[in-house]
Amino acid sequence: MPRPALRSRTTKRVIVRTPGGRLVIRIKTKKHDVPKCAICKRPLQGIPKLTPKEERHGHRPPRRPYGGYLCHKCLRNRMKSYIRKVYPL
């Protein structure tokens, strides 16, 4: 019997033929949802959809300010509004 975490019917099951010729059921690991912008909720560019383990082991967000948190359009609008507030005409 599978362990309790694998008993859920929402996980996908794949039938795989082993080298010995048997058919076994393997359970696919779920991936996280696509990261979204904190302001406009659009999917972020440059960040792949990964499993939690893959996220910890080797993904770097974009190297710009707020990379991995804001999309490029929202970042640009926020920077423009900040500069206009600091340096009024």
NORZI-V835640 format. One record per residue. N is the residue number from 1. SS is DSSP state (alpha for helix, beta for strand, coil for the rest). BURIAL is I if it has 9 or more other C-alpha atoms within 8 Angstrom, else O. D_FIRST is the distance of its C-alpha to the first C-alpha in Angstrom with 2 decimals. Layout:
n:N ss:SS burial:BURIAL d_first:D_FIRST
n:N ss:SS burial:BURIAL d_first:D_FIRST
//
This chain:
n:1 ss:coil burial:O d_first:0.00
n:2 ss:coil burial:O d_first:3.81
n:3 ss:coil burial:O d_first:6.58
n:4 ss:alpha burial:O d_first:8.85
n:5 ss:alpha burial:O d_first:11.33
n:6 ss:alpha burial:O d_first:9.50
n:7 ss:coil burial:O d_first:8.64
n:8 ss:coil burial:O d_first:12.39
n:9 ss:coil burial:O d_first:13.95
n:10 ss:coil burial:O d_first:16.94
n:11 ss:coil burial:I d_first:15.61
n:12 ss:coil burial:O d_first:16.78
n:13 ss:beta burial:O d_first:14.79
n:14 ss:beta burial:O d_first:16.79
n:15 ss:beta burial:O d_first:16.66
n:16 ss:beta burial:O d_first:18.06
n:17 ss:beta burial:I d_first:19.65
n:18 ss:coil burial:O d_first:19.34
n:19 ss:coil burial:O d_first:22.53
n:20 ss:coil burial:O d_first:21.49
n:21 ss:coil burial:O d_first:21.45
n:22 ss:coil burial:O d_first:17.78
n:23 ss:beta burial:O d_first:16.42
n:24 ss:beta burial:O d_first:13.32
n:25 ss:beta burial:O d_first:12.20
n:26 ss:beta burial:O d_first:13.15
n:27 ss:beta burial:I d_first:13.30
n:28 ss:coil burial:O d_first:16.94
n:29 ss:coil burial:O d_first:18.14
n:30 ss:coil burial:O d_first:20.42
n:31 ss:coil burial:O d_first:24.08
n:32 ss:coil burial:O d_first:26.44
n:33 ss:coil burial:O d_first:29.15
n:34 ss:coil burial:I d_first:32.49
n:35 ss:coil burial:I d_first:34.73
n:36 ss:beta burial:I d_first:37.64
n:37 ss:coil burial:I d_first:41.20
n:38 ss:coil burial:O d_first:41.82
n:39 ss:coil burial:O d_first:44.94
n:40 ss:coil burial:O d_first:44.63
n:41 ss:coil burial:O d_first:40.80
n:42 ss:coil burial:O d_first:41.12
n:43 ss:beta burial:I d_first:38.57
n:44 ss:coil burial:I d_first:39.80
n:45 ss:coil burial:O d_first:41.08
n:46 ss:coil burial:O d_first:40.03
n:47 ss:coil burial:I d_first:36.66
n:48 ss:coil burial:O d_first:33.66
n:49 ss:coil burial:I d_first:30.40
n:50 ss:coil burial:I d_first:27.97
n:51 ss:coil burial:I d_first:24.65
n:52 ss:alpha burial:O d_first:25.20
n:53 ss:alpha burial:O d_first:24.89
n:54 ss:alpha burial:I d_first:27.39
n:55 ss:alpha burial:I d_first:29.70
n:56 ss:alpha burial:O d_first:30.00
n:57 ss:coil burial:O d_first:30.68
n:58 ss:coil burial:O d_first:33.59
n:59 ss:coil burial:O d_first:34.91
n:60 ss:coil burial:O d_first:38.36
n:61 ss:coil burial:O d_first:39.76
n:62 ss:coil burial:O d_first:43.28
n:63 ss:coil burial:O d_first:46.03
n:64 ss:coil burial:O d_first:48.22
n:65 ss:coil burial:O d_first:48.62
n:66 ss:coil burial:O d_first:45.71
n:67 ss:coil burial:I d_first:43.80
n:68 ss:coil burial:I d_first:40.23
n:69 ss:coil burial:I d_first:41.36
n:70 ss:coil burial:I d_first:44.19
n:71 ss:coil burial:I d_first:44.94
n:72 ss:alpha burial:O d_first:48.20
n:73 ss:alpha burial:O d_first:50.10
n:74 ss:alpha burial:I d_first:49.35
n:75 ss:alpha burial:I d_first:50.16
n:76 ss:alpha burial:O d_first:53.44
n:77 ss:alpha burial:O d_first:54.38
n:78 ss:alpha burial:O d_first:53.59
n:79 ss:alpha burial:O d_first:55.68
n:80 ss:alpha burial:O d_first:58.55
n:81 ss:alpha burial:O d_first:58.65
n:82 ss:alpha burial:O d_first:58.60
n:83 ss:alpha burial:O d_first:61.43
n:84 ss:alpha burial:I d_first:63.47
n:85 ss:alpha burial:O d_first:63.11
n:86 ss:alpha burial:O d_first:64.16
n:87 ss:coil burial:O d_first:66.96
n:88 ss:coil burial:O d_first:68.58
n:89 ss:coil burial:O d_first:71.30
//
